[in-house]
Amino acid sequence: MPTDREIQEKDIITIDMGCKVNGYCSDMTRTIFVGEVPKEIKPIYDLVLKNQIQVGEQYKDGASTRVLAKMVENDFKLNGYDLVHSLGHGVGMEIHEAPFISYNSDAQLRENMVVTNEPGIYIPGKFGVRIEDTVQITKFGCINLTKTGKNYTII
């Protein structure tokens, strides 16, 4: 949640942003680090990034939203974390549209849908790590419409 607290050394900042062009929305989230990436956060960031890449490889026409979310949820649980945020959602004239990519949803991705791929891990009262891209579903995969890097960003 945004606050009026000034940014400090060793802060972890999650920025969720987007824009509208010709009435259509975009959505992107990056987690950035002030000064350095704390060594205890690196494995969490790496786990989120690994899952974001792996699930992106499964985003394609006919993929089950429930199965996609379960894949990430299972890997997070194996590492002691929960998927408390949905894995993604449709993006169009509204920022959050169907389909919703979560274990509570039973939809299928379809060719030309535009959706997000946004796994995240949140430690209440401490920090969150989320990496979100907007992608277009194709018959055999997806096209990443977000062109920003996903490696550690340190300011």
C-alpha positions in Angstrom: 0.0 0.0 0.0 1.3 3.5 -0.8 2.3 5.7 2.1 4.0 9.1 2.5 7.0 7.5 4.1 10.3 8.5 2.4 12.2 5.9 0.6 15.2 4.6 2.6 18.3 2.5 2.0 17.5 -1.2 1.7 13.8 -0.6 1.0 12.0 -3.1 -1.3 9.6 -1.3 -3.5 6.9 -3.0 -5.6 5.5 -0.7 -8.3 2.3 -1.7 -10.2 1.8 0.5 -13.2 0.1 0.8 -16.5 -1.4 3.1 -19.1 -4.3 3.4 -21.5 -3.8 3.8 -25.2 -6.8 4.2 -27.5 -9.0 3.0 -24.6 -7.0 -0.2 -23.9 -5.2 -0.9 -20.7 -1.8 -2.3 -19.9 -0.5 -3.7 -16.6 3.0 -4.2 -15.3 4.7 -4.7 -11.9 8.3 -4.7 -10.9 10.0 -5.0 -7.6 13.0 -2.8 -7.2 15.6 -2.5 -4.4 17.2 0.6 -2.9 21.0 0.3 -2.5 21.3 -3.5 -2.6 19.2 -6.7 -2.8 19.2 -8.2 0.7 20.6 -11.7 0.6 17.6 -13.1 2.4 15.3 -11.7 -0.3 17.3 -13.0 -3.3 15.8 -16.6 -3.0 12.3 -15.2 -2.8 12.8 -12.9 -5.8 14.4 -15.8 -7.7 11.5 -18.1 -6.9 8.9 -15.6 -8.1 10.9 -15.0 -11.3 11.4 -18.7 -11.9 7.6 -19.3 -11.6 6.8 -16.2 -13.8 9.0 -17.6 -16.6 7.8 -21.2 -16.2 4.1 -20.4 -16.2 4.6 -18.0 -19.1 5.9 -21.0 -21.1 2.5 -22.7 -20.3 0.3 -19.7 -21.3 -1.3 -20.8 -24.6 -4.6 -21.5 -26.2 -6.6 -24.0 -24.2 -4.5 -23.8 -21.0 -6.6 -24.1 -17.8 -6.4 -21.1 -15.5 -6.9 -23.4 -12.5 -4.0 -25.7 -13.5 -1.7 -22.7 -14.2 -2.4 -21.2 -10.7 -2.0 -24.6 -9.1 1.5 -25.1 -10.7 2.7 -21.9 -9.1 0.9 -22.5 -5.8 2.5 -25.9 -5.4 6.0 -24.6 -6.1 5.5 -21.8 -3.6 4.2 -24.2 -1.0 7.2 -26.5 -1.5 9.3 -23.4 -0.6 7.2 -22.3 2.4 5.1 -19.6 0.8 1.6 -19.1 -0.4 0.1 -17.8 -3.6 -2.2 -15.2 -2.0 -2.7 -13.0 -5.0 -4.2 -14.4 -8.2 -1.7 -15.4 -10.9 -3.2 -13.1 -13.4 -6.3 -11.6 -15.1 -7.6 -10.4 -18.5 -6.6 -6.9 -19.6 -8.7 -4.9 -22.1 -10.9 -1.9 -21.9 -10.7 -2.5 -18.1 -7.6 -3.2 -16.1 -9.1 -6.3 -14.5 -11.2 -8.4 -16.8 -12.1 -12.1 -17.2 -10.5 -14.6 -17.3 -9.1 -14.6 -13.8 -6.1 -16.9 -13.5 -6.5 -18.5 -10.1 -7.3 -21.8 -8.5 -10.8 -20.5 -7.9 -11.3 -20.1 -11.7 -12.1 -22.8 -14.2 -11.6 -20.9 -17.5 -9.4 -21.6 -20.5 -7.0 -19.2 -22.2 -7.9 -18.6 -25.8 -5.9 -17.3 -28.7 -5.6 -13.5 -28.9 -6.7 -13.0 -25.2 -4.5 -10.4 -23.4 -3.8 -11.4 -19.8 -1.3 -10.8 -17.1 1.3 -13.2 -15.7 2.0 -12.0 -12.2 3.1 -14.4 -9.5 3.9 -12.8 -6.2 5.0 -13.6 -2.6 4.0 -11.3 0.2 5.4 -11.3 3.7 2.8 -9.3 5.8 4.2 -6.2 7.4 7.6 -6.6 5.7 7.6 -6.7 1.9 6.2 -8.2 -1.3 7.8 -9.4 -4.5 5.7 -9.5 -7.7 6.8 -9.6 -11.3 4.0 -8.9 -13.8 3.9 -8.8 -17.5 1.0 -8.3 -20.0 1.0 -11.1 -22.6 -1.0 -12.0 -25.7 -2.1 -15.7 -25.9 -1.3 -17.5 -29.1 -2.1 -21.0 -30.3 1.2 -22.4 -29.1 2.4 -19.9 -26.5 2.3 -16.2 -25.7 3.8 -13.0 -26.8 5.2 -10.8 -24.0 3.9 -7.3 -24.5 6.0 -6.0 -21.6 9.5 -5.1 -22.8 11.1 -4.2 -19.4 13.8 -6.5 -17.9 13.1 -8.7 -14.9 16.5 -9.1 -13.3 17.3 -7.3 -10.0 16.8 -3.6 -10.3 18.8 -1.6 -7.8 18.4 2.2 -7.5 
